[in-house]
Amino acid sequence: MGQPADANGPLKSIWSFFASVKLTVVLLLTLAATSVFGTLIPQMGSPDRYVAIYGAFTYRLFALLDLFDMYHSWWFELLLLLLAANIVICSVDRLSSVWKIVFVKKPRFKLSQFQKLSTRAQFAAKQDADRLKSAYGPYFAKHFHYSRIEPHEKGFCVFAEKGRWTRLGVYIVHLSVILLLIGGLVGSLLGFDGFVNVGEGVTVDRIRLRSSKGIQPLDFAIRCDDFTVTFYKSGAPKEYRSTLTILEKGRPVMKKDILVNHPLNYRGINIYQASYGTLAPQKFQLRFQDKASKMVFKKQAVIGRTIELPESRGSLLITKYSATASFRGHAIGEALVGRLTLKGHAPQPILLPLRFPSFDKMRGGAMVIAVDSYDPRYYTGLQVTRDPGVPIVYAGFIIIIAGCFITFFLSHQRICVQVIPKGKGAVVTVMGTSNKNKIGMPQKVSQLAKKLAKLKL
């Protein structure tokens, strides 16, 4: 591990470039700066909206730089790839020295290095050195990952260590960051985010992509069986719910009601309830009032179907629904357009506004026709997304938590216990060091000394 063997070739320059911490800082600052644009500039909007906000010239410039879909742009993905390569090479470049410490079979200990430490605790043992040696050996073997006893001219020393593997914590964090970057790239390259409006009873098998405005076919079909919406007293929508059926080759395989924040997931594709809207009504209840007798009749009418008038006075055909009808140059809103055929008369056009039930009186006929009520029709707006990088991102989050815990809360501890015979007993000195948490190491050494002093021999 480390730099390539060719120390003087072009590979060395490339390796040194990607192994530079300065490159890491530059890339992180660049990503942070460009993310500001992604936050301030609305993403994946309509061109008309962008032109209205920024003007034609700025719109063309931002579109050229892919700032309206920045997180899927080639240059943003290139920055992520460079950061991933930088992290990998930085890790590999510095891993060789750590590798020798973590995976060495017989670590090197020098008593002189421990004697220079101020972190120490000392006590007098009543037992002789031989009894202490026979007791300390099993104790350290049990409580430390590695231990050994070495003699020296005045007695013996116990060398022990644990937490050697925690030196890899920073590399676990590096791995998690790489997984997060890879997950983001996989989602960007292989995933999609689109939308589709589906009317009640309608089946769709393709969606419109937000990023490219292209069409994304699905491997299955989505049918909206029902849509309901409830409102607050103020008129604001309280809840809207879609009953969806997933069809495979025309056969239903899954059915579920979805609400906002309660999506349907099928084969890695998430279907969210995003919006709703109204469609042209199809069924209406018409009110017929005889001018002379004041009698009122009600009948159901469907667009495109002829109905018979009460008392066999003729027929009525509703040809279409208009959301923005007008009469003599004046807007009258929603209205039905049809053809009225009275017995003994030629067909004549008829206009029935939904908001003005007395409008037909102007026709001057023996019967006044009005729209009494109608069945509202809605479409459900669905957001359809696929992100195969999500499991990788989740794995990265879990690993980064573990890596940060290892890096900041665990340490590689090295202990030296020096035993020097004195009279019938011995003087025991406990010394220790760690690569992290050096402030807490004196307390650990003191606690270890107390345990050794109380150890039953």
N, C-alpha and C positions, 0 to 999 in steps of 0.2 A: 504494500500500500504506500501511497505517496505520489511523488511526481513521476512522470514517465522516465524511462531509462535514458532516452535521448535528451541529455541535459543542455545541449547547445543548439538543437534544431528548432524549427518553427513551432513544434508541439509544446516546447517549454514556454514560449510566449503566450500561446493560447491557454495553456494550463494556468500560468500565472495570472492571466487576465481574469479567468473564471474563478480562481481561488482567492481573489482579492476581496477583502471585507469592504473596501471602498465601493466596489461594484454593487455589493449587497445594499449599501446605504443609498447609492444613486438609484437603484431599481426600486427600492421601497419608497423613496421620496417621489419618484416619477409616478408610481402607481397611485400614491396618495394624492398627488396633484391632479392626475387625470381623473381620478374618482370624483374629485370636486366637480368637474365638468359633467360627469354622469349624474351627479346629484342635482345640479342647478339646471341642466337642460333636460326637459321632459323626454323620456325615452320612448321610441316606437310609436310616435304620434302620426297624425296625418300630415302630408305636405302642405295642404291648405292652411292648417293651423300654424305650422312653422313659418310659412311665408307671412302670415298675418302678424306673428310675434316679432320676427327678426328681419323681415324684408327679404326681397328676392336674392340680392347679392350674398348676404350673410347665410341665407338658407343653402345656396349652392356651395359656399365654402365649407359650412358645417357638414353637409351631405358628403362632400369630397373626403373629409376627414373621418367619416363614419361616426360623428359625434351624436347622432340621433339613435344609434344602436351600438353604443361604445363598447359594451361588455362582450359583444360578439364580433367586434372589428378585428381585422388581421393583426393590427399593431398592438392591441391590448393583449391578445393571445400570445403574440411574440414576446411581450414583456413578461408574461407569466412563465413561458418556456425558458427564457433567460434566467429568471429568478430560480426556477427549479434546477437548472443546470448549475447555477452559481452555488446553491445550497449543497447539491450533491458533491461537487468538486471540492468545496471548502471542507466538507465533512471527511471526504476521502483523504484530502491533503493533511489533515490534522489527526486522522484516526490511528496512524501507525504507532505513534508514541503512546497513545492511550491503550491501544491493543496489547502492547508489550506489558503494560501494568496489569490489565484486567485478566489476561489469559496466561500469564506466566505460571509455571507449575511450582517453582520454588522462588518466592520473592526474596530480594536482598534486604537484609537488615544490618545496620551498623550501630553498635552501642554508642559510639561517639556522637552520632547525629541526635540520638535521644537525650544524651547528657547535656546538650546545649539548650534543651527546651526548658522553658520556665513553667510549663504545665506539668506538675508533678505532685505526688503525695507520698508521704513516708510514714511507716509505723514499725514498731519493734515486735517481732514474733517470738513467742516463748519456745517454739519448736525449732529443732535443728534444720539445717538446709536440706538434708536427705528426705526428711518427712514432708517438708514443704514441696520439694520437687515431685514426690509421688502423688501429692494432692493437687498441685497446680496443673500438672499435665492433663488429667481427665477433665478438670474444670474448664480450661481454655479450649480443649477439643470440643466440648459440648456447647459452649456459648459463642465461639468464634468460628468463622469459616475456615481459617487456616491458623495453625499454631505450631511452634516447635521450641524445643529447649536446647540451648547451647551453653556449654561451660565457658568460664573465663577464669583468669588467674585468681580471682578473689572469691569465686562462688559459681553461680550460674545465672542465666538470663532466660526469660520466657518471652518470645516474640510472637505476637498474634495480630490478626487483622480481620476486619469484616466490612462489608459494604463495598468491596472492590468494584463490583458491577455497577454501582451507582454513578461511576464516572461516565457511563454510557447514556446518562439521562439527557444530556444536551443533544446527543445524536438521535434519541427517541423523539425529542421535540423537532429536530430537523426532519425526521421521517414523517412526522405528522403534518408539518407544513407542506412537504412535497405531496402527501396524499390529498391535502386540501386543494393544492394547485391542480393536481391531476384530476380530481373530482370536478373542479370548475371547468377545466378544459374538456373533459369527457361530456359534461352536460351541455357545454356550448357547441361542441362539434356534432354530437350524436343526438342531442335532445331537440325539442321544439316547444314552442309556446304559441298557441293559436286560439281562435274563437269561432263560434258558430251560433247562429240564431235558429232555433227549432220551434216550429209551431206545434200546437197540440195535434197529435195524430200523425205527425210528419216524421220520416226516417231520414237520417243523413249518414254518410260514410266518408266524409271529407271535411276538412276545416280550412280556414284561411289563416295563414301565418302572420304574426304581428310584425316580424322583422323584415321579411322580404315581400310581404303581401302576396306571396305565392299560395298555391293550394297543396295541402298535405293530405294524401289519402290515408285512411285508417284500415286496419286489417279486420275491422268489425263495423257494425252499424249501430247507431244510437237512435232510439225512438222515444219521443216524448209522448207518454200516454196521457198525462194530465198535468195541469199547472194551476196552482191556486195562490192567491195573494190576499192577505188581510191587511187592513189599514187601521191606524189610530184615528181618533176623533178629529184630529187636525187634518187628516187626509194623507199624512205621510205613511209610506208602506211599513208595516210592522213585521211581516214575515212573508217570504215567498218560497214556495216549495215546488220542486219538479219531480214527477214520477217518471223515471227513465228505465228503459229496457234495453239491454245489450243483446244484439242479434249476431249469431255466427251462421253464415250461409242461410240466412232467412229464418233460423230457429232461435227462439229466445233462450239465453243461457244465464242471464242475471237480471234482476229487477231490484231497484232501490229508489227510495225517496232521498233527494239531496236538498240541503239548505246551505245558506252561506256558512262557510267554515266547516261544513260536513260533506266532503266530496265523495264521489264514487271512484274507487280504484279498480282498474281491470287491466291485467297484463302489463303492469308498470306504467300505465297511463292514468293520470288523475283528471277527473271531470268535476269542475267547480261550478257552483251556482254563482254567476257573476252579475247578471242584470235581467231585466225583462222589459217587454214592451207590448203594445196593443196591436192587434191585427184587425182587418176589416171584419165586422160581424157577418155571420152567415144566416142566422135565424132571427126573425123579428116577430113580435106580436103586434098586429095592426088593429086599430080601433075604427069601426065604421058606425057613424051616427046618421040616422035618417032625419033630415031637416023637418019634415012634416010631423012625424010621429014621435020624434025625440028618442026612438028606440036605439039602443047601442048593441052592436055585435062585435065580437073579437075573433080573429082568426090568425093562425100561424102562417107566416110567409117565409120562404127560402129563396135566396137569390138564384135566378135562373129557372124557377118553377112557376107555372101559372096557377093561380088560385081562383075559385069561383066567388063572385061577390054574393053577399047575403040576398035572399029572396030572388035568386036567379036573375039579377040585374045586369050581369055581364061577367067579365073576367079582368084580372089584374096580373101583370107580369113585372116583377122587380128585376131589372136588368143588371144593376150594379149599385155598389155603395161608394159614395164620394166623401172623402174626409174634408174637402175644402170646396164645397159647392157654392155657386153664386147665382143670384137672380137679379136680372136687369142691372148688372154691374155692381151689385152689393153682395158682400160675402155673407153667407148664412150658415157656414160651418158644415157639420156632418149632415148628410142627407141621402135618401134613397132616390134613385132615378129609375123610372119604370114606364110601362105602357098600359094605359087604361082603355079597355074596350067595353063600352056600354051597349046594351042590346039595341040593335037598330041604328047604331052610329059607327062611324069609322074610328079606328084606334087613335088615341091622342096621347102625347107625352104627359107625364105627371112627375112632380117633384115633391117629396115629403121630407122636410127638414126634421131632424131629431129634436131640435130645441124649440120648435114653434109648432105646437099641436094644432093651432087654428089656421095654419098657413093655407090649407086646401080650400078654405071657405072662398078664397078669391077666384077659384075655378068656376064657382057658380053652379055646381051640380046639385042633384037632389040628395046626394049623400056626401058627407064630409069624411075624408080618410086621414088618419094620423097614425104616427108611430107611438104605440102605447108603451112598449118596452122591447128590449133585445138582450140576447145572451152575449156578454162580452167575451172576446177571444184574445188570448195572449200568446206571445212567443217567449220562450225562455232563452236567455243569453248565457251560453256555456263557455267557460274557459277550459281549454283542453291542453294539458301539458305532459311532457315526457322528459324526465331528467335521469338518465342512467348513472349519472355521477353522484347521486344522493347517497347511496350506500358507502361509496368511497369517502365522501365528505364526513359522514357520520363516524366512520372508522377513524378518520383523521382527528375529529373532535375528541373521541374517546382516548386516542393515543396521546394527544397533546395534554390532556388532563393528567394522564399517568406520567408523562414525561416531565411536566412542570412539578408534579409532586415529588418525583425522584430528584429532580435537579435542585429544588429549593429546600426540601425537608429531610433528605437522606444524604449521608456522607460516607466517604471512605475513611475508616478509623484504623489507626496503627498504634499498637500498644507494645510497650517494653516493660517488663517487670524484672528488676535487678535484685537478686538475693545475695547478701554478703553475710557469712557467718560472723557471729559476735558472741563469745562466751558459749553458753549452752543453747542460745537462741540464734536469731538472725535479724538483720536490718533489711526491710523490704521497701524498695522504692518503685513506685508506679509512675510511669511517664507515658504520655500519649500525644498524638497529633491527628489532625484530620484535614482533608482538603477543603471542607466547608464547615460552617458553624463553629468557628474557632473560639467564639465567645463562650459557647456552651460546653466546650471540651474540658475545661478545668473541673466543672461539676461532675462530668462523666468519670473523669480520672479519680476524683475524690470518692464517688460512689463505689467504683470498682475496688479502691483500696479498702473501704469499709467492709465490703463483701469478702475480700480475701482475708481480712483480719478476723472475721467471724466464721470463716470456713472451718467446718468440723474435720479434723484430721484423724 
